[in-house]
Amino acid sequence: LVACLPGLLALIALHYSVGAAPLGLVIAFYSCIAWGSRREARAAAPVLVLAVGLAAALGPIDLSVEGALVQAALYIGGAVIGWGVRERRELLAVRETEALREVQAARRQAELERERASRATAEERLRITRELHDVLGHAVSVMVVQAGAAQQLLDHDPAATRIALREIAATGRSSLADIRRVLGQLREGEVAKA
């Protein structure tokens, strides 16, 4: 805007026809309002008023009343359109910032959900591992005790030895069924994760 003013004022001061030169001033005024900083946009109006006043004082040779009204309409139109463009751009920038915040919040939430799911999976595996340990520990302990009793009874009471050996076999089968059940739970958890 400031760069356009001296040329226009020089044309008027030297009594040349200004022709379409004021359009450059309108475009510069619009640009200051639409694309300059807020401070520059606020400063553009007084600069333009000063320039128009100075131009009127110099008395351009080709400016009629109708021409002055058209020029005023162009400046006002440039200002209105410039403020509209500025407001729209700033509104879009705010919306973009809000959208970015929402995306970041959604990413953080998704990460928290993944961490919770991972923690829950680890806790479930730990629970199943403990259950498996308990089943195996109990079964092996019972089988060891029964095997020791069978060994003691082998020479003295063959019938009691047979009973103890049947108990060892039954405990082993029951333990295997429990182990298969627990391992099945582990497999189901892995299939559900996939």
PyMOL commands that set and color helices and strands:
alter all, ss='L'
color gray80, all
select helices_A, chain A and resi 4-13+21-35+38-58+65-153+158-193
alter helices_A, ss='H'
color red, helices_A
deselect
rebuild
show_as cartoon
